[in-house]
């Protein structure tokens, strides 16, 4: 059974007030981008409750999954995934956007071929892994093992 909501809650955290993410984008809630890079946080004078954030998160995840299935390379990879591995791809699409995930051409091809060790290595050999190393390490572990073991006690 999918654990994507719990994984995203852990990976993204939650903040009720606007903040800048690690790349300088105004963000709120469970990692929701709300403005262009460098925009003043004073433009965003609202807060977000955890309940509203949870609804928004589910809506965004559902939307990402539909868009992921519309990309042949991602759909081919998803067809080879158990729920844990599919959650990793969904988390990457949440963080990077579906087109960002689609840019992992070799990694997705390895997933589609069932080469999960190779795809985990491909994930770690990326700018994404350099920028969010711990998240990438956890995701690569899930991709390699097909289990949520790395998240035990965290989600």
CORGISUL-V292093 format. One record per residue. RES is the residue in three letters. SS is DSSP state (2 for helix, 1 for strand, 0 for the rest). Layout:
BEGIN
res: <RES & RES>
ss: <SS & SS>
END
This chain:
BEGIN
res: <UNK & UNK & UNK & UNK & UNK & UNK & UNK & UNK & UNK & UNK & UNK & UNK & UNK & UNK & UNK & UNK & UNK & UNK & UNK & UNK & UNK & UNK & UNK & UNK & UNK & UNK & UNK & UNK & UNK & UNK & UNK & UNK & UNK & UNK & UNK & UNK & UNK & UNK & UNK & UNK & UNK & UNK & UNK & UNK & UNK & UNK & UNK & UNK & UNK & UNK & UNK & UNK & UNK & UNK & UNK & UNK & UNK & UNK & UNK & UNK & UNK & UNK & UNK & UNK & UNK & UNK & UNK & UNK & UNK & UNK & UNK & UNK & UNK & UNK & UNK & UNK & UNK & UNK & UNK & UNK & UNK & UNK & UNK & UNK & UNK & UNK & UNK & UNK & UNK & UNK & UNK & UNK & UNK & UNK & UNK & UNK & UNK & UNK & UNK & UNK & UNK & UNK & UNK & UNK & UNK & UNK & UNK & UNK & UNK & UNK & UNK & UNK & UNK & UNK & UNK & UNK & UNK & UNK & UNK & UNK & UNK & UNK & UNK & UNK & UNK & UNK & UNK & UNK & UNK & UNK & UNK & UNK & UNK & UNK & UNK & UNK & UNK & UNK & UNK & UNK & UNK & UNK & UNK & UNK & UNK & UNK & UNK & UNK & UNK & UNK & UNK & UNK & UNK & UNK & UNK>
ss: <0 & 0 & 0 & 2 & 2 & 2 & 2 & 2 & 2 & 2 & 2 & 2 & 0 & 0 & 1 & 1 & 1 & 1 & 1 & 1 & 0 & 0 & 0 & 0 & 1 & 1 & 1 & 1 & 1 & 0 & 0 & 1 & 1 & 1 & 1 & 1 & 1 & 0 & 0 & 0 & 2 & 2 & 2 & 0 & 0 & 0 & 1 & 0 & 0 & 2 & 2 & 2 & 2 & 2 & 2 & 2 & 2 & 2 & 2 & 2 & 2 & 2 & 2 & 2 & 2 & 2 & 2 & 2 & 2 & 0 & 0 & 2 & 2 & 2 & 2 & 2 & 2 & 2 & 2 & 0 & 0 & 0 & 2 & 2 & 2 & 2 & 2 & 2 & 2 & 2 & 2 & 2 & 2 & 2 & 2 & 2 & 0 & 2 & 2 & 2 & 2 & 2 & 0 & 0 & 2 & 2 & 2 & 2 & 2 & 2 & 2 & 2 & 0 & 0 & 0 & 2 & 2 & 2 & 2 & 2 & 2 & 2 & 2 & 2 & 0 & 0 & 2 & 2 & 2 & 2 & 2 & 0 & 2 & 2 & 2 & 2 & 2 & 2 & 2 & 2 & 2 & 2 & 2 & 2 & 2 & 0 & 0 & 0 & 2 & 2 & 2 & 0 & 0 & 0 & 0>
END
